[in-house]
Amino acid sequence: MRSLPEPLAPLRLRVASREPLTPAVVLLTLVDPGGGTLPGYAAGAHVTLTAPNGRRRSYSLTEAGSPAPDRYAVAVLREPGGRGGSASLHDDVRAGDLLEVSPPRNTFPLLPARRYVLIAGGIGITPLRAMAAELRARGDAEVELLHLTRSPELTPWLEELRADGAVVHHSRSGPGSGRLDLWPWLAVPDDDARVYCCGPAPLLEEVRALTAHWRPSRVHTEEFAGVSADVVGASPFTAVWEPTGARVEVPAGTSLLAALRRAGLGVEGDCEAGTCGTCRLRLLAGAAHHRDVVLSEAERATAVMPCVSRALGDELVVAPPPR
């Protein structure tokens, strides 16, 4: 039986500051209560915060990576249609409060290239801001940052981005409003370049279509809002619960997590979007279609997030995480 590495223990961090960036986005700066350094990270990494109401949400770190940072900074967008995690972080958190925070994980790593095209939509600017800062600090690559938003008042770090030479486009205000044509940046494929895009699903779909003539390995996307298990695929499969041998049928359109719960198996879960890591299970046999933003490539050989991931074949054998 393959072993699953233990998840790293959560940190208990103090909110050093709480700064509104827009009417809907607040910047939380988190530090070690004892003044020590924090686990290191590279641009593209995220942490998972447990809000005062108990909900867990994952947020990209907004600053350039460091091997021993003295703080983490995350930008939290209030999501009116969400499950209450972002609202609790907005309404219930004050400077001085302590929050449970996971150590950083990076499923959107910045890979080597001579040139980078960074395309952000809305709050998807957070990992790309960190990438741009890290790349500019290195000084060994060309960086083009595009930030697509609805209006200036809804754009975090607007003046900073403009000062750094980013292309900031507002679809609903100002001259040239409407949809920005991305083709001038993506028309010519370049094996010495990489495209990184983070934002809502329609933007990712557009970028994938416009880069269909690029090498797939040069285009990297991350849907900031997480994913839905309902769109993973239409094929049903069987889940085998290893502790008892119970066989659970997972119909098309039903998540593995929901099917296990309906079978009376008490699998924990929170975000149901592949971002918080709460529902993590051991993967003992079978090939999974992974769609989370929590597990690393190495971990995906022995773990699965049942809220969004399904089977590539007819069967998966799963078990609870080690206690």
KALIN-V789895 format. One line per field, one symbol per residue. ss: DSSP state (@ for helix, = for strand, . for the rest). burial: + if it has 24 or more other ideal C-beta (glycine too) atoms within 12 Angstrom, else -. A space follows every 50 residues. Layout:
BEGIN
ss: ???
burial: ???
END
This chain:
BEGIN
ss: ..........============..========........=....===== .....======....=.....======.......@@@@@@@......=== =...=.........=======@@@@@@@@@@@@@@@@@...========. .@@@...@@@@@@...====............@@@@......=======. @@@@@@@@@@.....@@@=====.....@@@.....=====....===== .....@@@@@@@.................======..==.........@@ @.===....==...=====....
burial: ---+------+-++++-+--++-++++++++------++-++++++++++ ++--++++++++++++--+-+++++++++--++-++++++-++---+-++ ++++++++++--+--++++++++++++++++++++-----+-++++++++ ---+++++--+----++++++--------+-+--++------++++++++ +-++-++--++--+---++++++++++++--++---++++++-----+-+ ---+++++++--+-+-+-++++++++++++++++-+-+++++++++--++ -++++++++++---+++++++--
END
